[in-house]
């Protein structure tokens, strides 16, 4: 699941960032340290995965294994972090990707 979430985070971050970047900066963004602190203090979320997107933004998945909440955060090179997605039912799994999971014929 870590690989799945990382891939999902990267994909969601790239798509959402490219389509809603200006709007997100106005509504769901703050300095990274403030965002990370808020996720930890309010939701008990810690970083579960991290990756670098093609536009040099950092995509991170934060989650709480206790409550199951999760948040995808994209951080610009200038240190501005934007929340791009959040939800419930987070699970950690460690499994290999199969062709069927990727939508490829078996």
Buried (B, 14 or more C-beta within 10 A) or exposed (E): BEEBBBBBBBEBBBEBBEEBBEEBEEEBBBEBEEBBEBBBEEBBBEEBBBBEBEEEBBBBBBBBBEEEBBBBBBBBEEEBBBBBBBEEEBEEEEEEEEEEEEEEEE
